[in-house]
Amino acid sequence: MVNDQILWVSGSNGKVGKSLDGGITWVWMTVTGFEKTDFRDIEAFDEKTAVIMGIAEPAYILKTFNGGESWKLVYTDSTKGIFLDAMDFFPDGRGVVIGDPINSRMYMARTIDNGSNWQRTDFNKLPVLAEGEAFFASSGTNVRPLNYEEAVIVTSGKKSRLYLRGKLTDMPIIQGGESTGANSITIWNRGNKVEKMVVVGGDFSKDTLKQHNCFYSTNLGKTWIAPKEGPHGYRSCVEFIDKNTLITCGTSGVDISTDGAKTWQLISPKSFHVCRIAKAGSAVYLAGSNGTVARLKLP
């Protein structure tokens, strides 16, 4: 979401959608030559410019400069086993994309020009993940800018950990199975100081399970606190709306917190994969399967 009016979404079968009026009307397009590609993440910079991520095999990143009329292939990787999961960008044009491990090491590529060019990170500079530890390509939010200079990543699966400043640290979120672990992290900063991190996830094969699916930290993940009342099931995305208000969504519903993630209230049983607030604005939108898009209305 660029602002309250300009929205982009991406999905399966090469589909991309764009709205310039806050979601009232949409233009839907299929990216020529990529009709079978699953675009699991998108980053929009304005009404003309956006980057989309195709997950596997081969993995693709494409960019448009003309509102989606045409797309330029800016990155491809046909490495056996490649599977991209998420990408995010800093305001200065730097960006990062992460993927499931190859030969046990995390996959990463970086850009310094808003996704026009990418360079894969040397595997030897990336951490070795545990057996069964990877990422979920559910909302594009398991990698986030921590501040103006650093990114933070959460892993999932049989092992679910926080990756920050070159180190992997354990989290108390549910893990141990292929469908368990952290799916999303969101950050609240004051200036360049991190005040709070919130992580959500769960078990997407048991999406109404409420135990150990959300935690927050006020000390960069050194310790984690469980909410008094957590989200009502598996959640694939979490987003700060303001300092005390958050939204989280998943296949079993949408929850809101108005006390900084200490308690959560179910506001809808509808299924969504991602919820995001406008970069320049205050509107919050959710997206799910089959082209479903909704705008959050708070009391």
Secondary structure, 3 states (H helix, E strand, C coil): CCECCCEEEECCCCEEEEECCCCCCCEEEECCCCCCCCEEEEEECCCCCEEEEECCCCEEEEEECCCCCCCEEEEEECCCCCCEEEEEECCCCCEEEEEEEECCEEEEEEECCCCCCCEECCHHHCCECCCCEECCCCCCCCEEECCCCCEEEECEECCCEEEECCEEEECCCCCCCCCEEEEEEEEEEECCEEEEEEEEEEEHHHCCCCCCCEEEECCCCCCCECCCECCCCCCCEEEECCCCCEEEEECCEEEEECCCCCECEEEECCCCCEEEECCECCCEEEECHHHCEEECCCC
